[in-house]
Amino acid sequence: MSDSRPIGVFDSGLGGLTVARELFRLMPGEKIIYLGDTARCPYGNRSEETIRTFGSEDARFLIDLDVKLLVVACNTVSSVALDFIAANSKDIPVIGVVVPGARAAVRRTAVRKVGVIGTAATIRVGAYTRAIHAFDPAIKVYGTACPLFVPLVEEGLLDHEITRHAVQYYLAEVLDSGVDCIILGCTHYPLLMQAIQEMVGTRTHLLDSAVWTALEVFDILKSLDGFSSEKAGGLAASRFLVTDRTPRFKELSSLFLGSEAPSIEPIALDRLTKPYIVPVAA
């Protein structure tokens, strides 16, 4: 048995293409439908109610396109709205990027101290802390919001003195706490891996949630015998949808994906925002 339907992946913008890149690397025969809500990006500084609404709209759009599995590649939405999205997913598997990254940190830390860097919303709601403590409540978690990292990436300042100063400013306190693992809790942050690693040193593990999320998708599809039987998958057979074609779009999408997307389909925002029951926080 197999399943030739595509994998759905969404993010508030283009950062989730780092997850798509890892999915293609592990499963080159699979097709992906990627949705980047670039018209409303970023989500990280929004209220939790707004994040739930936006994330639920993104998810519903992809589910209506008959995907076989949904990846919430946005750390902010994974932190705030994953449970609601999973409960309304029409019985397809839904995974976020928080739990895979948390599980990897629990396995890697020797000193039982883990750092997490992410958007303000991701850190504020403590999703990584809850996920880590679900595996091992004795591990200490130190979270730090790094709001400048996303604009630095999107300005292409990956190897710049400004970026190195920002890395030092944000991570100094986390390092002082004695962590030996740091979770990159935003899909933009892997592009700053080199700058961060230079600052923290080689004894501190940097964990890219995109890598661990792709591994979890692989394991789920394997357990369900859900891999595609078609050989015409991969990048060329996939779709990339955005709600706004922003300046420097082509350059940024290539940066995140590791290669140029074969085509980009702009979609009207009202295709996501049609009348809908807005989720209410518990």
N, C-alpha and C positions, 0 to 999 in steps of 0.2 A: 504494500500500500504506500502511496505517496501523496503529496499535496503540492500542486504547482501554483497555488495562489501566492501572491507576493507577501512579503513581510512589511508591515506598516511602521514607520519611524517618524516621530515628530519632535520638534523643538520650537522654542520661541523665535529662533532665528536660524543661523547657519552652523552654530557650534555642534549640533547633533550630527553633522556630517562626519565628525570624528568617529561616532558610533557606526554609521553606515560604512565607513572605510574599514573598520575592524570586522564587520559582518561580511563584507565582500572578501576580505582576506581569509577568513575561516571557511566561508561557504560560497565559493565563486559561482556555483550553479544557481544560486537563489536570486530572485528579483526583489527589489525594494520599491515601495512608494514612499518618498520622503516629503514631508510637509514642513516648511519653515514659515512661521507666522511673522515674517519680517515687517509687516505693517504695524504690528503692536509690540515689537521687540524694543527693549528687554522686559521680561516678566519679573525679574528679581527685585525690583523696587516697588512692586504693586502690593495691594492688600491681599490677604489670603482669600477673601471672597472673589476678588477679580481673577486671581490665579486659578481658582477652581473653575470659574466660568470659562475662561479662555482655554484651559487645558481640556475641559470636557467638550468644548466645541471642536477643538482640534482632533480629539480622539473619535468623536462621533463621525466626523467627516471621513476619516480613514476607514473606520469600521464599515461605513456605508459603501466603501469601494471594495468590500469583500476581501480584506486582508486575513491571513491565517493566524497571525500573531501580531501583537501591538507592542512596540518599544517606546516608552515615554523617555526620550533621550534628553529631556530637559530636567536638570537637577532640581530646579525650583518647583516644577509641577510634580515631579516624583516625591518631593518632600511634603507637599501640601495636599495634593489631590489624587494620589495614586489609588487609594482605597475606593474612593467614589468612582473613578474611571473603571477599575476592575469590576466593581459591582454592576456596572452598566455596559458590559463589553460583549453581550450576546454570546457568552460562553467561549470566547477565544482567549488564549493565554495573554495576560498583560504583565509586562515587567518594566520596572523603572531602573534607574542607574544607581540608586542608593544602596539597596540590599547587596547587590554583587560587590560593590566597592567595600562595604562594611565587612562582608564575609572574608574578603581578601585581606583586609587589615587585621582581623582577628587571627587569621592563620599566620600572618607574617610577623606581628609584633612579638619581640622577645621580652621587652621590659614592661609590657602591658600598659603602654601609654601611646595613644594615637592622636595625631593632629588632623584636623579637617579644615580645608579652606574652600570658600564658596561665596555665593551671592548673599546679600543681606537676608533675604527671605529663607534661604536654605539653612543658614546658621541660626537665624532667629527661632525657627520652629523646632530645631534640634532633631531632625529626622535621622541624621547619621548616628547621633548619640543613642537614640532609641534602637536603631537597627543593630548597632554594635552590642549594646547591653542585652538585646534579645539572645545573642550568641554567648556573651560572657559579661555579666553585670559587674565584674570586678575590674574591667579595663577602664582606665581613665581617658576621657575624651576632651580635647582642647580645640574648640572651634574659633575660627577667625574669619570675618567677612573681608573680602578683598575687592571692593567695588571698582577700583581703577583697572583691574586686570582685563576686563572685557573690552573697554574702549582702547586700551593699549594694544591688544591683539588686533582689533578691527582697524586700528590706524597703521598696522604693520610694523609696530615698534618692538619686534621680538628680540632683537639684539641691539639694545639702545641703553644708554646710561640712565635715562629716566625710568626704564623698566627695572633695571637693576636696583635703583634706589627704592622703587615701590616694593619690590620683592623683599628687600632688607627691612623696610618699614613694617610690612604686614607680618612677616614670618619670625621676626626676632623674638617676640614673646612666646610663640609656639615652641620654638627651639629651646628657649630657656626652661621650658617645662620638662624637657628630657625625653620627648617622643622619639621613637625610632621608625615610625611610619607616618606619612602624611598623605591623606586622600585628596586628590585633585577633584573637588566637588563641584565642578562646572565644566561643561564640554569645551569651553574655550581654553581652559588652563593647560591641556597637554601641549599646546603650541608654545607655552612658556616653560616647558619641561627643562630645557637646557639652562635657562637663567635661574630657575628655582634650584636645580640640582647643584649648580655652581655655588649657590649661597648656602645650602644646607649640608653639602658634603656627601660623600659616597656611602657613609654609614647610615644615612637616613633613606629609607625606601620611599619612593614616590609611586603612588598607586593610581593609575589611570582607570577611572570607572568604565570608560568605553571598552577597554580590553576585556574586563571581567564581565561586563554586560553581554558582549558578543559571545563569550564562552558559555554564559547561561542560556542564551538563545539556542546555541548549538545543542546543549544538553537537553533542552526542552523538546526541540524538534526531533532529536534522536529518540527520545523516550516515546514520542507520539508517532514514530515512523512518518514524520511530516516533511521530510526533505523533498524538494522538487525532483521529479524524474526527467524534467526537460534539461537539455544541454545548452539551450540558448538563453541562459540567465546572465547574471553579472551586471556590470555598469551599463552596458549598451542597451540592455533590455529593461532597465529600471526607469522610474519616473521621478522627477524632482519638481515639486510644486512650491511656489512662494506667493504670499499675499501682497508683496510689494517688491519691485525690482530696484533695490537700493543702489546708491552710488558705490562703486568699487565691488559690485556684486560678483562679477566674474572672477576677479582676482581673489576675493575672500573665499568663494566656494571652492576654488581650486586648492587654496591653502589648507582648508579643513579636510577636504576629501582626498587630497594627495594626488589628484589628477583632475582634469577638467570634466565637468558633467557634460554628457553628450547633448542634452537639451534642457532648458528650463521652461516650465509652464507657469506663467503668472495666472493666478485665480483671483476672482473678486472676493473681497473680504465678506460680502454678504452671503457667500456660499457657506461660510462657517457660522454666521450669526443669525440664521433664520430663526423664527420663533421657537423657543426652547424653555423648558422648565429649569430655571437657574438653581444649581445645587446650593443647599443651605448647610452651613457648618454644623457639625454635631454639637 
